[in-house]
Amino acid sequence: MDHVDYVVVLLIGLLCAVAAVAGLARRFAVSYPIALVVFGLLCSLIPHVPRIVLPPSLVFIVILPPLLYIAAWQTSWREFKYNLVSIAGLAVFLVFFTAIAVAFAARWWLPGFDWRLGFLLGAVVSPTDAVAATSIARKVGMPQQIVDILEGESLLNDATGLLALQFGLDMVVNGTPPSIMHGLLQFAWLTVGGVLVGVLIGFAVTSLERWVDDGPVEIALSLVVPYVAYLAGDAVRASGVIAVVSCGLLVSRQSSRLFSPRVRLQTIAVWDALEFLLNGFVFILLGLQLPHVLAGMKGRSRLDDIAVALAFSAVLIALRLAWMFPGARAAWWIRTRILRQSYPMPGLNQLFIIGWTGMRGVVALAAANSLPLTLGDGSPFPQRDFIIFLTFALIVVTIVFQGVSLPSIVRRVGLAQAGAGLCEEGEARRLLLHAAIGFLEERGKSASDDQERHLYEDLQHQYEHKLTEIDPCGPGGDPAEPQPGLTMERVLLDTIRRERAELSQLRANGRIGDGLYRDLERELDLSESRLA
């Protein structure tokens, strides 16, 4: 088997594994990132399983941009702007707090580490990955504000973590600690330059989209945009991460007037599949890195290293929890006293859950693997393999241990809300239907003949029936219990399914061809997806 055939077979095998494991995980109500990491770990222990190395360039240039773009696309600008102070506290100040705290602690209990290597290690492991946490959060009904903060943190802390990593590398490789002014100026340019690059590319994309109304072309363009934004930000020595996030937020905000309904449905379907595949590949490849990580730890006591790794993971979890309370208090003071926001101080249960969801992911491992092999004088980079090992151990502990324990902890602290977000959705639907009914009433009064008047009245009655189907909120804002009995939604679903059975029978009897069958089936799919 030549190299190309080997790569193709390997990709097909990984794709099948991702689909199978994720499908089983959802069937047994387990977060699929956790299942994929565990599956990868178990596969790495099997003899003759291919050793797949995850190069940093693959993560930073190929995988990270589209994942950041779709995450920014799905982020609500209203909530992001409202929670920006709290998000910045986690994405900026917590990153440097982690790096500095590890720098001071490492020299005392990590063998062979001084404060510079400790700062570098803290910078490597500071970025969090919200995929596992938010997938669990939505499943258990965690308050949406917590989910918004976690997603906002994961959008921005990659850029801050990579900046801290650069500071750490300068100190270790060149022996030149950056001055505070130099660090602030570099951080300012990374942020402002990244935003400017992202906004400029976003405006270019929105201008181009106004002249294009072709599904495949617009989908292809949307796939290219995150890479262009990332590389452009990197080219001007700004943050490619922030450039992608800024571009995604801008284009998402303008998408309602840029894309036709048909193109929007196609684009969302493609990006949903791409996001699932990329996340699936990332988490299964994380587990498969175990042999590569252990290969650099030969000649050391395995039990001692595992004990140090578990202690290190516990310290990182404790540091995040310790930051949450003073950090949240400072954010609350700024938001209420300076920005004059109506923002209650989060409860201890909310702060604990945000602190507990500091799961690390592929960016941390890629940052560890990106460390150079030698110093400026040509000597080997100190503790490089041990840094990679500690980072990998932290990723496994936080994703598996914290991820598995998160649902039960959320329920125990009283944050599980089965119908979270339904009240706001119901109110929005009610307002939309009232607007439609008002429009039909107005047109019906100005109808020129009885046929037009009956048409508007018939449509108005249909919308009034939809209005009665919206679930109201009960006391305290909780969704009301669904009422038993026959509803218009159930009748319409049964009717569409009867049409589907008749359509299948028509094709089976040879009365219609496959082309017409697929067209009619798509119409029924769209109708049923609105109701189911």
Secondary structure, DSSP 8 states (H G I E B T S, - for coil): --HHHHHHHHHHHHHHHHHHHHHHHHHTT--HHHHHHHHHHHHHTSTT-------HHIIIIIIHHHHHHHHHHHS-HHHHHHTHHHHHIIIIIHHHHHHHHHHHHHHHHSTT--HHHHHHHHHHT----HHHHHHHHHHHT--HHHHHHHHHHHHHHHHHHHHHHHHHHIIIII-----HHHHHHHHHHHHHHHHHHHHHHHHHHHHHHTT---HHHHHHHHHHHHHHHHHHHHHTTS-HHHHHHHHHHHHHHHHHHHS-HHHHHHHHHHHHHHHHHHHHHHHHHHHHTHHHHHHTTTTS-HHHHHHHHHHHHHHHHHHHHHHHHHHHHHHHHIIIIIS--------HHHHHHHHHT----HHHHHHHHTS-SB-TTS-B-TTHHHHHHHHHHHHHIIIIIIHHHHHHHHHHTT---TTTTHHHHHHHHHHHHHHHHHHHHHHHHT-SSHHHHHHHHHHHHHHHHHHHHS--B-GGG-B-----S--HHHHHHHHHHHHHHHHHHHHHTTSS-HHHHHHHHHHHHHHHHHH-
